[in-house]
Amino acid sequence: MIDLIIKNAKVATASDVFNCDIGIDKEKIVFLEKDSSKEAKQVIDAKNQYVLPGGVDGHCHLDQRTKDGTEMSDNFESGSRSAAFGGTTTVMPFAIQFKGESLREVIDEYHTRANNQSYIDYTFHPIISDASPNIINQELPAIVRDGYTHFKIYMTYEDLQLNDREILDILAAAGREKAVVMVHAENYECLKWLTEKLEAEGKTDPIHHADSRPGVVESEATNRAIALSRITDTPILFVHVSDREAIETIRDAQSKGYKILAETCPQYLFLKRDDLNKDNFEGAKYVCSPPPRDPENQKYVWNGIQNGTFDILSSDHAPFNFKGDKGKMIKGNKTPFKHIPNGVPGLETRLPLLFSNGVLGKKISINKFVEVTSTNPAKIYGLYPKKGTISIGSDADIVIWETGIEKTITNSNLHHDTDHTPYEGMKVNCWPSIVLSRGKIIVQDGELQGEKGYGKFLKSEISSYVY
């Protein structure tokens, strides 16, 4: 007798839709059969609702260290809890290295932060801000061999940015080790110049965050990073791509056969530049980088998902409370945009927003939804087929979705520890009803069933999708 059978499932993967019963035993999927007569200790009737692989969020920030006195409002406990309620069963937060720090020591510290805290499985993306010879020649190859096969670099932010020579050195090393390099592409010198100009004109409200980072700041850095990728013959993955010109630049490079991958996020589909202009400092809730663009630009983001320019849709969950002196109001309710911490919360809302507006709204297929929110991140970050699909031998990370409902997103109904959501008041027509992580029910009918600490750290393989 096996542990669990999910009956009457309408299963969707990145390539197929089929009806079957799903057998689960010892945390794994053990059979996919129609009208199975096998016995199990527990049976769940999916009632012909969509049954999808658990979401894999390839880009989120939890309990991340800062240097400016701000504090993230979600740690591994609250962030993983929120992710689970939204149908995500694997998260990939960042372990940030500041200049002069050892990558190994940074990773060890984040293990301490995460240990026995997460409801769901997780891995880390190291952030590399120090391109010294020891990091590139010793530490980077060592962590890749130890299962940290993907990391992030920045072309912006004073404490994190790398110059072109440093990027070339890191790309060359990553290519030798077959590691995946995530790139935050914004031209730091341009946005710094624009910021100083705006400040001199007294324009420091949240809306001017968008003025300091126009699309050309993103597209220039995107084009330059593609050139560096070509010089080193190393694939790169652009994160949180927002702008039409950057999308067209990436699409053009892909059409020429260059190994360029890309990710976008819900804030570029559902939030707008004008949100930054809300009264009473409310616009600060929408400050993220790159900033939300205009509604016309959203069409290009949707098109990028539809035509395959984007491999991944991640949340880029970067939570800071609106109130208090550790978040958006670090310098009071007139905090200049330069000092407002960048980021919006979105772990729990990522999948319902895309499922409702994309799949049920007939913009994308259910297969494309699974591809960009689960299968591709698992493939790119070396976790497939353990994660990211419903197949025999895969982890039983499974979500039963309830559709045909109307639900209004409100922060009071979410499960993070952040005091707001930028998606307040938006309506969706679906929500996860049952969420399983490795065969164990962790959320059912709006109630938490999982246990803190159940989530395991995952080592990543070299990605055959990328190399």
Secondary structure, DSSP 4 states (H G I P E B T S, - for coil): -EEEEEEEEEEE-SS-EEEEEEEEETTEEEEEETT----EEEEEE-TT-EEEEPEEE--B--S---SSS---S--HHHHHHHHHHTTEEEE--EEEPPTT--HHHHHHHHHHHHTTT-SSEE--EEE-----HHIIIIIHHHHHHTT--EEEEESSSTTTB--HHHHHHHHHHHHHHT-EEEEE---HHHHHHHHHHHHHTT--STHHHHHHS-HHHHHHHHHHHHHHHHHHT--EEE-S---HHHHHHHHHHHHTT--EEEEE-THHHH--GGGGG-TTTGGGGG--SSPP--HHHHHHHHHHHHTTS-SEE---B----SSSSSSTTTT-TT--GGGSPP-B--TTTHHHHHIIIIITTTSS-HHHHHIIIIIHHHHHTT-TTTSSS--TTSB--EEEEEEEEEEE--GGG--SS-S--TTTT-EEEEEEEEEEETTEEEEETTEE-S-TT---B------TTT-
